[in-house]
Amino acid sequence: MKNSIFLFLFLILINTATFSNGSTTSKGIKTIEINGKYINLNIIPYAGENIKLNQLSDKKNPIIRKAIAKDILQYNLSNDKKNSFFKTKIKFDLLIPQNSNFEYLIKTTNSSITVNGINGNFSIDNSKGYITINNLVGTLKVTNLNNDVKLSNIVGDIDVKGLFSRVITENTLGILNIKTTDKKIKIKNAEKIGNISTSNASISAEFKNIISNSKIATSNHSLTIKIPENHDFNFSIFGDLIHIKNELPQLKTNKFLILGTSNGTIKIKKK
């Protein structure tokens, strides 16, 4: 009897933790959790019904470990080999059924993440690799270190935190918040901005509206904003050694956009 119970538990373990490629039924899954080191991860939709994670490089050394805990599908993709000074990133494709909607929790180091054409809410914490996200419907929280964050065609609120990370966005619907350091921020055609900041680098921002007390600030560099002709907010400007171009008249409103820099130029343009 004890041997039968042990065999049963062993078979369950094999079924829920594997080191090879394969597919997983999407039924009952609400969250996809990924932990990885030294990987290139590409997340894309496809016409199938199951969730698939395929290892595309270094196939002789599969590193996929999978587990299911209640409604969470967990992947561990550790490529942190011992005694290896020069590490090559292993490539993966995560194939998601079209029109599905999951929560994604991604924590990676020395990795690059690409997402294209997915519905769902993402939380990504990465270092020393780029993050590129296109055509997403869902909220997005991104933390990145020492590489670019590029976002385009996002429908949902966005919160980006970077350290030495250039941030570029285009065509975003929702509230956009960005905080980075020592790298420039470039925003094109944002529907609404919240707080945007960097240091020792320029900011250029083109947007339609703001939230209450939105703020755009940098230091030792220029700040250029482009706003609609019929904007409904005023400006509150602070800093030292500022040169302002194209200052606009005050409107009858208590809604303000705060602009600030030091030793730089603030340019305000109309579309």
C-alpha positions as CSV (number, residue, x, y, z in Angstrom):
1,M,0.0,0.0,0.0
2,K,2.8,2.4,0.9
3,N,4.6,1.6,-2.3
4,S,1.4,2.4,-4.3
5,I,1.1,5.8,-2.5
6,F,4.7,6.6,-3.2
7,L,4.4,5.7,-6.9
8,F,1.2,7.8,-7.1
9,L,3.0,10.9,-5.6
10,F,6.0,10.3,-7.8
11,L,3.9,10.3,-11.0
12,I,2.2,13.6,-9.9
13,L,5.7,15.1,-9.4
14,I,6.7,14.0,-12.9
15,N,3.5,15.5,-14.3
16,T,4.0,18.9,-12.7
17,A,7.8,19.4,-12.9
18,T,9.6,18.8,-16.2
19,F,12.9,19.8,-17.8
20,S,11.8,19.5,-21.5
21,N,9.7,21.4,-24.1
22,G,6.0,20.8,-24.1
23,S,2.6,22.2,-24.0
24,T,0.2,22.8,-21.0
25,T,-3.5,23.1,-21.2
26,S,-4.7,26.7,-20.6
27,K,-7.8,25.6,-18.8
28,G,-7.8,26.8,-15.2
29,I,-4.6,28.8,-15.6
30,K,-4.9,32.4,-14.5
31,T,-1.3,33.4,-13.9
32,I,2.0,32.6,-15.8
33,E,5.1,33.1,-13.7
34,I,8.5,33.1,-15.2
35,N,11.9,33.2,-13.5
36,G,15.0,33.2,-15.6
37,K,18.7,34.0,-16.0
38,Y,20.6,34.7,-19.2
39,I,17.7,34.1,-21.6
40,N,16.0,35.8,-24.6
41,L,12.3,35.3,-24.1
42,N,9.8,36.0,-26.9
43,I,6.0,36.0,-26.0
44,I,3.6,35.8,-28.9
45,P,0.1,34.5,-29.7
46,Y,-0.8,31.5,-31.8
47,A,-3.8,29.7,-33.1
48,G,-3.6,26.7,-30.7
49,E,-5.4,26.0,-27.4
50,N,-2.5,25.1,-25.1
51,I,0.3,27.2,-23.7
52,K,3.7,26.2,-25.2
53,L,7.2,27.1,-24.2
54,N,9.9,26.1,-26.7
55,Q,13.6,26.2,-26.1
56,L,15.1,27.3,-29.5
57,S,18.8,27.2,-28.8
58,D,21.3,25.0,-26.9
59,K,18.7,22.2,-27.3
60,K,21.2,19.6,-26.1
61,N,21.0,21.2,-22.7
62,P,17.3,21.7,-21.9
63,I,16.7,24.0,-18.9
64,I,12.9,24.3,-18.8
65,R,11.5,23.4,-15.4
66,K,7.7,23.6,-15.2
67,A,5.3,23.4,-12.3
68,I,1.6,24.0,-11.7
69,A,0.3,25.3,-8.4
70,K,-3.4,25.7,-8.3
71,D,-4.1,28.3,-11.1
72,I,-0.5,29.4,-11.5
73,L,1.8,28.0,-14.3
74,Q,5.4,28.4,-13.2
75,Y,8.5,28.2,-15.4
76,N,12.1,28.3,-14.1
77,L,14.6,29.0,-16.8
78,S,17.9,29.2,-15.0
79,N,20.9,29.4,-17.4
80,D,23.3,30.3,-14.6
81,K,26.0,27.7,-15.3
82,K,28.8,27.4,-12.9
83,N,32.4,28.0,-14.0
84,S,31.2,29.8,-17.2
85,F,32.7,33.3,-17.6
86,F,31.1,34.0,-21.1
87,K,27.5,33.0,-21.0
88,T,25.3,32.8,-24.1
89,K,21.6,33.7,-23.7
90,I,19.3,30.8,-24.5
91,K,16.3,31.6,-26.8
92,F,12.7,30.7,-25.9
93,D,9.3,31.2,-27.5
94,L,6.3,31.3,-25.2
95,L,3.3,30.6,-27.4
96,I,0.0,31.9,-25.9
97,P,-3.5,31.0,-27.3
98,Q,-5.1,33.9,-29.1
99,N,-7.6,36.0,-27.2
100,S,-6.6,34.5,-23.9
101,N,-6.0,36.8,-20.9
102,F,-3.5,35.9,-18.2
103,E,-1.6,37.7,-15.5
104,Y,2.2,37.5,-16.3
105,L,4.8,37.8,-13.5
106,I,8.3,37.8,-15.0
107,K,11.5,38.1,-13.0
108,T,14.7,37.8,-15.0
109,T,18.3,38.8,-14.8
110,N,20.8,39.4,-17.7
111,S,17.9,38.7,-20.1
112,S,15.9,40.3,-22.9
113,I,12.1,40.2,-23.1
114,T,9.9,40.7,-26.2
115,V,6.1,40.7,-26.2
116,N,3.9,41.2,-29.2
117,G,0.2,40.9,-29.7
118,I,-0.8,39.7,-26.2
119,N,-3.8,40.5,-24.0
120,G,-3.1,40.4,-20.3
121,N,-1.5,42.3,-17.4
122,F,2.3,42.2,-17.1
123,S,4.7,42.7,-14.3
124,I,8.3,42.5,-15.5
125,D,11.4,42.9,-13.4
126,N,14.6,42.6,-15.5
127,S,18.3,43.6,-15.6
128,K,21.0,44.0,-18.3
129,G,18.8,43.3,-21.3
130,Y,16.2,45.2,-23.4
131,I,12.5,45.0,-23.0
132,T,10.4,45.5,-26.1
133,I,6.5,45.3,-25.9
134,N,4.2,45.9,-28.9
135,N,0.5,45.6,-29.4
136,L,-0.5,44.9,-25.8
137,V,-4.0,45.2,-24.2
138,G,-3.6,45.3,-20.5
139,T,-1.7,47.0,-17.7
140,L,2.0,47.1,-17.7
141,K,4.6,47.4,-14.9
142,V,8.2,47.4,-15.9
143,T,11.5,47.6,-14.0
144,N,14.7,47.4,-16.0
145,L,18.4,48.0,-15.4
146,N,21.1,49.0,-17.9
147,N,19.2,48.7,-21.2
148,D,16.4,50.1,-23.3
149,V,12.6,49.9,-22.7
150,K,10.6,50.3,-25.9
151,L,6.8,50.3,-25.8
152,S,4.3,50.8,-28.7
153,N,0.6,50.4,-29.2
154,I,-0.3,49.8,-25.6
155,V,-3.9,50.0,-24.3
156,G,-3.7,50.2,-20.6
157,D,-1.9,52.0,-17.7
158,I,1.9,51.9,-17.8
159,D,4.4,52.3,-15.1
160,V,8.1,52.1,-16.0
161,K,11.0,52.3,-13.5
162,G,14.5,52.2,-14.9
163,L,18.1,52.7,-13.9
164,F,20.4,53.7,-16.7
165,S,17.6,52.7,-19.1
166,R,16.5,54.7,-22.1
167,V,12.7,54.7,-22.4
168,I,10.9,55.1,-25.7
169,T,7.1,54.9,-26.0
170,E,4.7,55.4,-29.0
171,N,0.9,55.3,-29.2
172,T,-0.2,54.6,-25.6
173,L,-3.8,54.7,-24.3
174,G,-4.0,55.0,-20.5
175,I,-1.9,56.7,-17.8
176,L,1.8,56.7,-18.6
177,N,4.3,57.0,-15.7
178,I,8.1,56.8,-16.3
179,K,11.0,57.2,-13.9
180,T,14.6,56.5,-15.0
181,T,18.1,57.9,-14.5
182,D,20.9,59.2,-16.8
183,K,19.1,58.2,-19.9
184,K,16.7,60.0,-22.2
185,I,12.9,59.6,-22.4
186,K,11.1,59.9,-25.6
187,I,7.2,59.8,-25.6
188,K,5.2,60.0,-28.8
189,N,1.4,60.2,-29.0
190,A,0.5,59.4,-25.5
191,E,-3.1,59.6,-24.5
192,K,-2.4,60.7,-20.9
193,I,0.7,61.2,-18.8
194,G,1.3,61.2,-15.0
195,N,4.8,61.6,-13.7
196,I,7.8,61.5,-16.1
197,S,11.3,62.0,-14.8
198,T,15.0,61.3,-15.5
199,S,18.3,62.9,-14.7
200,N,21.2,64.3,-16.8
201,A,19.3,63.5,-20.0
202,S,16.7,65.0,-22.3
203,I,12.9,64.4,-22.3
204,S,10.7,64.9,-25.3
205,A,7.0,64.2,-24.8
206,E,4.0,64.4,-27.1
207,F,0.7,63.8,-25.4
208,K,-3.0,64.7,-25.3
209,N,-3.9,65.1,-21.6
210,I,-2.6,64.9,-18.0
211,I,-3.8,63.6,-14.6
212,S,-4.0,66.0,-11.7
213,N,-0.6,67.5,-10.9
214,S,1.3,65.6,-13.6
215,K,5.0,66.3,-13.6
216,I,7.8,66.2,-16.2
217,A,11.3,66.8,-14.8
218,T,14.9,66.3,-15.6
219,S,18.3,67.9,-14.7
220,N,21.1,69.4,-16.7
221,H,19.3,69.0,-20.0
222,S,16.5,70.1,-22.2
223,L,12.8,69.3,-21.9
224,T,10.5,69.5,-24.9
225,I,6.8,68.9,-24.8
226,K,4.2,69.0,-27.6
227,I,0.5,69.5,-26.6
228,P,-2.8,69.8,-28.4
229,E,-4.0,73.2,-29.5
230,N,-7.1,72.8,-27.2
231,H,-5.3,71.6,-24.0
232,D,-7.2,72.3,-20.8
233,F,-4.3,72.8,-18.3
234,N,-1.8,75.4,-17.2
235,F,1.9,75.2,-16.4
236,S,3.9,75.4,-13.2
237,I,7.6,75.7,-13.9
238,F,10.5,75.3,-11.5
239,G,14.3,75.0,-11.6
240,D,17.6,76.9,-11.9
241,L,19.1,78.6,-15.0
242,I,16.0,77.8,-17.1
243,H,15.4,79.2,-20.5
244,I,11.8,78.9,-21.6
245,K,10.7,79.0,-25.3
246,N,7.1,79.5,-26.5
247,E,5.5,80.2,-23.1
248,L,1.7,80.0,-23.3
249,P,-0.9,82.2,-21.7
250,Q,-2.7,81.1,-18.5
251,L,-6.1,79.4,-18.9
252,K,-9.0,79.6,-16.5
253,T,-8.4,76.3,-14.8
254,N,-6.8,74.8,-11.6
255,K,-5.4,71.9,-13.6
256,F,-1.6,72.2,-13.8
257,L,1.3,70.4,-15.5
258,I,4.5,70.8,-13.5
259,L,7.7,71.2,-15.6
260,G,11.2,71.4,-14.2
261,T,14.8,71.2,-15.2
262,S,18.1,72.7,-14.1
263,N,20.6,74.4,-16.4
264,G,18.5,73.6,-19.4
265,T,15.8,74.8,-21.9
266,I,12.1,74.1,-21.6
267,K,10.3,74.2,-24.9
268,I,6.5,74.1,-25.2
269,K,5.0,73.4,-28.6
270,K,1.5,73.0,-30.0
271,K,0.5,70.3,-32.4
